[in-house]
Amino acid sequence: MRKAEVCRKTGETDIRISLALEGDGTSTIDTGVGFLDHMLTLFARHGRFDLEVSCKGDTFVDDHHSTEDIGIALGKAFDQALADRRGVVRYGSTILPMDESLILSAVDLSGRGLLVYDLSIPAEKVGTFDTELTEEFFRAFAHNAGATLHLKQLAGSNSHHIIEGAFKSVARSMKAAVAVDPDFAEEIPSTKGVL
């Protein structure tokens, strides 16, 4: 099984993540940011990843440092679990409806981290969560996972639904991309021979 454990400790956060790519969607999430806990639980379930995340962060300031640093650590966990990316499908895409919202995500496990972000979230907050942190999370995740990630909102007016649709869509796209292609299990999926 492809697994990873990542610890990240800074002056602002103390994060521990355990990830198994071949899982059943079991998760234990305690980030100190309630809405992010909900999103990561959905991410694990829809990607069928086993995921444990704990974070002690300076949420007395706001949720920015915790959210961004968890994105960094989760991206690193995927990068570590994928190793040289031998045999992976590499690409995945999903168009996911979440009530009135419709979110497209597409991922390439290229080894080159990039986020192309096109979500228009109308509210500044969902509960106490600053919705602008959605972009910060996915940017940190994509760069540290070595993944090109496109996120595009095709429809939607409810901020909670848009963000939830994004997390679910990315989870499904990542599930497809990290899967092992049995016909090419011993090959790097690139003409360069390396990702």
C-alpha positions in Angstrom: 0.0 0.0 0.0 1.1 3.5 -0.8 1.2 5.5 2.5 2.8 8.6 3.9 3.2 10.4 7.2 4.1 14.1 7.3 4.8 16.3 10.3 5.1 20.0 9.9 5.9 22.3 12.8 6.3 26.0 12.6 5.9 29.0 14.9 2.2 29.0 13.8 1.1 25.4 13.4 1.9 21.9 14.5 0.5 19.4 12.0 0.6 15.6 11.7 -0.9 13.8 8.7 -1.2 10.1 7.9 -2.4 9.2 4.4 -3.1 5.9 2.7 -3.9 6.1 -1.0 -5.6 2.6 -1.0 -8.2 3.0 1.7 -11.9 3.0 2.3 -12.4 6.6 3.1 -11.9 6.4 6.8 -10.8 9.6 8.4 -10.0 11.2 11.8 -9.8 15.0 11.3 -9.1 17.6 14.0 -7.7 20.8 12.5 -9.1 23.3 14.9 -11.1 24.8 12.0 -14.6 23.2 12.0 -15.5 23.9 8.3 -12.1 22.5 7.2 -12.7 19.4 9.3 -15.9 18.9 7.3 -14.2 19.4 3.9 -11.3 17.0 4.7 -13.7 14.4 5.9 -15.6 14.7 2.6 -12.3 14.7 0.7 -11.2 11.4 2.4 -14.6 9.7 1.8 -15.0 10.7 -1.8 -11.4 9.9 -2.7 -11.5 6.6 -0.8 -8.3 7.8 1.0 -7.6 6.8 4.7 -6.7 10.1 6.3 -5.7 11.3 9.7 -5.1 15.0 10.2 -4.3 16.8 13.5 -3.4 20.5 13.8 -2.7 22.8 16.7 -2.6 26.2 15.1 -2.9 29.9 16.0 -6.6 30.1 15.3 -6.9 32.8 17.9 -5.4 35.0 15.1 -7.5 33.5 12.3 -7.7 30.2 10.3 -5.3 31.3 7.6 -2.1 29.7 8.9 -3.8 26.4 9.8 -5.6 26.1 6.5 -2.6 26.9 4.3 -0.2 24.7 6.3 -2.6 21.8 6.2 -2.7 22.2 2.4 1.1 22.2 2.4 1.3 19.1 4.5 -1.4 17.2 2.7 0.2 17.9 -0.6 3.6 16.7 0.7 1.8 13.5 1.9 0.5 12.8 -1.6 3.9 13.5 -3.1 5.6 11.2 -0.6 3.0 8.4 -1.1 3.3 8.6 -4.9 7.1 8.2 -4.8 8.3 8.2 -8.4 4.7 8.0 -9.6 5.4 4.7 -11.4 2.3 3.1 -12.9 -0.2 5.9 -12.0 -2.9 6.9 -14.4 -1.6 10.5 -13.9 -4.7 12.3 -15.0 -8.1 12.7 -13.5 -11.1 14.9 -14.0 -14.6 15.3 -12.5 -17.6 17.4 -13.1 -19.5 17.3 -9.8 -22.9 18.6 -9.0 -23.6 19.8 -5.4 -27.2 21.0 -5.4 -27.2 24.2 -7.5 -23.5 24.3 -7.9 -21.5 22.5 -10.6 -17.7 22.2 -10.2 -15.1 21.0 -12.6 -11.7 19.8 -11.4 -8.9 18.4 -13.5 -5.6 17.1 -12.2 -2.3 16.1 -13.7 0.3 14.5 -11.4 3.0 16.2 -13.5 5.5 16.8 -10.8 4.9 20.6 -11.5 2.7 22.3 -8.9 0.2 24.7 -10.3 -3.3 25.9 -9.4 -5.6 27.5 -11.9 -8.5 28.7 -9.8 -11.8 29.9 -11.1 -14.3 29.7 -8.2 -16.6 32.7 -7.5 -17.7 32.3 -3.9 -20.3 35.0 -3.1 -20.0 35.0 0.7 -16.9 36.2 2.7 -17.5 33.5 5.3 -19.1 30.1 5.8 -19.7 30.0 9.5 -16.4 31.4 10.8 -14.4 30.2 7.8 -13.0 32.9 5.5 -14.0 31.6 2.0 -10.9 33.2 0.4 -8.9 30.4 2.3 -10.3 27.9 -0.2 -7.9 29.2 -2.8 -5.0 29.3 -0.3 -5.6 25.6 0.6 -5.8 24.3 -2.9 -2.7 26.4 -4.0 -0.7 25.0 -1.1 -1.9 21.5 -1.8 -1.2 21.6 -5.6 2.2 23.1 -5.3 3.3 20.6 -2.6 1.7 17.6 -4.3 3.5 18.4 -7.5 0.1 18.5 -9.3 -1.4 20.7 -11.9 -4.9 21.4 -10.6 -7.6 23.2 -12.5 -10.7 24.2 -10.5 -13.6 25.8 -12.4 -17.1 26.7 -11.2 -19.7 26.1 -13.9 -22.7 27.0 -11.8 -23.5 27.9 -8.2 -24.8 30.5 -5.8 -24.5 29.0 -2.4 -21.0 29.4 -0.9 -21.1 26.2 1.2 -22.1 24.2 -1.8 -19.5 25.7 -4.1 -16.6 24.9 -1.7 -18.0 21.5 -0.8 -18.4 20.7 -4.5 -14.8 21.7 -5.0 -13.4 19.4 -2.3 -15.5 16.5 -3.5 -14.6 17.0 -7.1 -10.9 17.3 -6.4 -11.1 14.1 -4.3 -12.6 12.2 -7.1 -10.1 13.6 -9.6 -7.2 12.7 -7.3 -8.6 9.2 -6.8 -8.6 8.7 -10.6 -5.1 10.2 -11.1 -3.4 8.2 -8.3 -4.9 4.9 -9.4 -2.5 2.3 -10.8 -3.0 1.4 -14.4 -2.4 -2.4 -14.5 -1.3 -2.2 -18.1 1.5 0.2 -17.3 2.2 -0.6 -13.6 6.0 -0.6 -14.1 6.2 2.5 -16.3 6.5 6.2 -15.5 3.6 7.9 -17.4 5.8 10.4 -19.3 7.9 10.3 -22.4 10.6 12.0 -20.3 10.9 8.9 -18.1 10.5 10.9 -15.0 7.8 13.0 -13.3 
